[in-house]
């Protein structure tokens, strides 16, 4: 199921489109206007329906679970190391960003931005998380850009891993 869902993820319009993310602030005197360039909402929602299979701890094909299964069953130490390395990239993507968001003197990791948007706005509609997204005000566009950037980077990890899983299943690697 992991390979099939990864193929579905790879084919999502969000990853196939040439859309470039951007955020700009135009400051003129005491006035400022923020603009974002984000994917269309239907592209994002369609992508998230597939992506959450790899992100949610409740899912059998959650990315860290598949990494662990593969590492536990691989004989090839080089491939094990590479799978471990992609797990580190995945974890670092959730933990750090060149863009530092601070809320009430507390830094907010990209993983928390992802959780707030995913569970407060797109899935489950957690009221507390939704209110926290809305409280970002004009910065919500910037946080949404970080959210999209994070899920795209995580999807790249998933797709890379899917090739290793496929190679393992077909016996190309042991």
HUWODA-V739592 format. One record per residue. N is the residue number from 1. SS is DSSP state (2 for helix, 1 for strand, 0 for the rest). PHI is phi in radians with two decimals (* if undefined). D_FIRST is the distance of its C-alpha to the first C-alpha in Angstrom with 2 decimals. Layout:
BEGIN
N;SS;PHI;D_FIRST  N;SS;PHI;D_FIRST
END
This chain:
BEGIN
1;0;*;0.00  2;2;-1.03;3.83  3;2;-1.10;5.54  4;2;-1.09;5.19  5;2;-1.18;6.12  6;2;-1.14;8.47  7;2;-1.10;9.92  8;2;-1.10;10.56  9;2;-1.08;12.14  10;2;-1.04;14.12  11;0;-1.48;15.45  12;0;-1.06;16.69  13;2;-0.98;20.44  14;2;-1.02;21.12  15;2;-1.45;20.03  16;2;-1.45;21.51  17;0;-1.30;24.83  18;0;-1.70;27.74  19;0;-1.10;28.64  20;0;-1.84;30.35  21;0;-1.32;30.43  22;1;-2.72;33.97  23;1;-2.48;36.20  24;1;-2.42;39.98  25;1;-2.19;42.93  26;1;-1.82;46.26  27;1;-1.85;49.12  28;1;-2.41;52.56  29;0;1.12;55.19  30;0;-1.63;53.95  31;1;-1.78;51.28  32;1;-2.45;47.71  33;1;-2.22;45.00  34;1;-1.74;41.34  35;1;-2.27;39.08  36;1;-2.16;35.36  37;1;-2.14;33.35  38;0;-2.17;29.81  39;0;-1.09;27.12  40;0;-1.07;27.64  41;2;-1.04;26.49  42;2;-1.19;24.28  43;2;-1.10;22.49  44;2;-1.15;21.98  45;2;-1.10;20.88  46;2;-1.09;18.31  47;2;-1.07;16.93  48;2;-1.14;16.98  49;2;-1.06;14.94  50;2;-1.50;11.89  51;2;-1.01;13.27  52;2;-1.09;13.79  53;2;-1.05;10.15  54;2;-1.62;10.98  55;2;-1.75;14.58  56;0;-1.20;15.10  57;0;-1.08;15.91  58;0;-1.36;14.91  59;0;-1.50;11.17  60;0;-1.17;9.19  61;0;-1.81;7.49  62;0;-0.97;11.05  63;2;-0.88;12.32  64;2;-1.05;15.09  65;2;-1.14;13.17  66;2;-1.19;10.94  67;2;-1.02;14.34  68;2;-1.10;16.05  69;2;-1.06;13.85  70;2;-1.13;14.25  71;2;-1.05;17.93  72;2;-1.16;18.58  73;2;-1.89;17.43  74;0;-1.34;18.78  75;0;-1.70;22.31  76;0;-1.22;23.11  77;2;-1.13;24.90  78;2;-1.14;24.92  79;2;-1.18;21.16  80;2;-0.98;20.96  81;2;-1.09;23.54  82;2;-1.13;21.76  83;2;-1.15;18.55  84;2;-1.07;21.05  85;2;-1.12;22.81  86;2;-1.22;19.91  87;2;-1.12;19.37  88;2;-1.12;23.10  89;2;-1.05;22.90  90;2;-1.01;20.24  91;2;-1.12;22.55  92;2;-1.18;25.63  93;2;-1.07;24.30  94;2;-1.35;24.11  95;2;-1.66;27.46  96;0;-2.41;29.74  97;0;-2.63;30.77  98;0;-1.14;33.92  99;0;-1.63;34.57  100;0;-1.65;35.95  101;1;-1.77;35.84  102;1;-2.22;38.27  103;1;-2.18;38.74  104;0;0.88;41.86  105;0;1.17;42.29  106;1;-2.00;38.75  107;1;-1.08;36.35  108;1;-1.99;33.01  109;0;-1.27;30.01  110;2;-0.96;27.40  111;2;-1.09;24.91  112;2;-1.25;27.38  113;2;-1.04;27.84  114;2;-1.03;24.10  115;2;-1.05;24.09  116;2;-1.11;27.21  117;2;-1.20;26.04  118;2;-1.15;22.52  119;2;-1.63;23.75  120;2;-1.71;27.31  121;2;-2.15;26.96  122;2;-1.72;23.56  123;0;-2.25;21.77  124;0;1.20;23.44  125;0;0.80;26.82  126;0;-1.22;28.20  127;2;-1.02;31.90  128;2;-1.09;32.91  129;2;-1.17;30.37  130;2;-1.07;31.34  131;2;-1.10;34.99  132;2;-1.21;34.41  133;2;-1.16;32.82  134;2;-1.11;35.77  135;2;-1.18;38.22  136;0;-1.19;37.30  137;2;0.98;39.38  138;2;-1.10;39.84  139;2;-1.30;37.58  140;2;-1.02;34.60  141;2;-1.09;34.17  142;2;-1.19;34.07  143;2;-1.19;31.58  144;2;-1.19;29.33  145;2;-1.11;29.60  146;2;-1.13;28.61  147;2;-0.99;25.64  148;2;-1.13;24.41  149;2;-1.04;25.23  150;2;-1.13;23.33  151;2;-1.18;20.04  152;2;-1.18;20.39  153;2;-1.12;21.13  154;2;-1.15;18.18  155;2;-1.09;15.90  156;2;-1.09;17.61  157;2;-1.12;16.67  158;2;-1.05;12.93  159;2;-1.12;13.31  160;2;-1.02;15.50  161;2;-1.09;13.20  162;2;-1.07;10.41  163;2;-1.15;13.25  164;2;-1.21;14.06  165;2;-1.09;10.72  166;2;-1.08;10.88  167;2;-1.09;14.51  168;2;-1.19;14.01  169;2;-1.10;11.74  170;0;-1.51;14.30  171;0;1.48;17.16  172;0;-1.21;18.66  173;0;-2.26;18.94  174;0;-2.11;19.61
END
